[in-house]
Amino acid sequence: MTVAIDVQQRLEVAIEVARDAGALTLETFGRSRNDVERKSDGSEVTAIDRAAERFIRERLAAEFDGDGVLGEEFEPKPSRSGWRWIIDPIDGTFSFVRGVPLYATLLGAERVDANGRPTGPVEVGVIVMPALDEVVYGATGGGAWRTQGSGDPVAARVNSVDRLEDATICVTSVDYFDKQGLSDVFSRMCAASGHTRGWSDAYAAVLLATGRCDALVEPIMNPWDSAPMQPIITEAGGRLSDWTGKETVHAPTLVASNGRVHDELLRTLRG
């Protein structure tokens, strides 16, 4: 399978822009704790979150002015081209302001109709881990790839663990389950799986796509949290869905896995 020209063009730009935006965030990494504000949903935001998203929007507009934008920090921009970018300049602000290197810059691109509704899965995805100097990216038909530092790209593939009882599942925080009244679900998932670890925010998707964990589960999600995960994880051989099994990033929940433990994990979550 080959990559469509419009997909390849956007992938190349997305890698460059996300890398540059990630470098921008490093200027205040671990030094902006006094700059934190609380948004209406209780999540944290800093001036660098907003500056990085403005930077990304400006760079994308210079390359693809007709493309729409859905970002975490600013109002949506409608699409005139049939494409829309989904942006999270700092996924894991909680980690970022505390100097924990598991935050990421996320960038995805999907096709949309005239009313701004997605017409299919996200086709371009880039996850940059600025503090770890690691990048994972993927595009429909082009596979998934990982780079570390200045090294050459290496194909990213999920692992072959096929039993939930042997699987390592990543979550961002048990607090998220508690806030949704899902403490019993978290306990059931822990009992059914081999291990549960908090290696999350977007880093869990990096670990999953490169075979270092087996699944990730989130009870609270927005499209900008998960958009790039869809092409990366599926091109790496895995699966991504909401808790009902629908393969979308436009849902309030997320399950991603190596594919082999996906159905068993969904059954466990549903009880």
Secondary structure as UniProt FT lines:
FT   HELIX           5..26
FT   TURN            29..30
FT   HELIX           33..35
FT   STRAND          37..38
FT   TURN            40..41
FT   STRAND          44..45
FT   HELIX           47..63
FT   TURN            65..66
FT   STRAND          68..71
FT   STRAND          83..91
FT   HELIX           93..97
FT   TURN            98..99
FT   TURN            101..102
FT   STRAND          104..112
FT   TURN            114..115
FT   STRAND          124..129
FT   HELIX           130..132
FT   STRAND          134..139
FT   TURN            140..142
FT   STRAND          143..148
FT   TURN            149..150
FT   STRAND          154..155
FT   HELIX           164..166
FT   STRAND          168..170
FT   HELIX           174..179
FT   TURN            180..181
FT   HELIX           183..192
FT   STRAND          195..197
FT   TURN            201..202
FT   HELIX           203..209
FT   TURN            210..211
FT   STRAND          215..218
FT   HELIX           223..226
FT   TURN            227..228
FT   HELIX           229..235
FT   TURN            236..237
FT   STRAND          239..241
FT   TURN            243..244
FT   STRAND          254..257
FT   HELIX           262..270
//
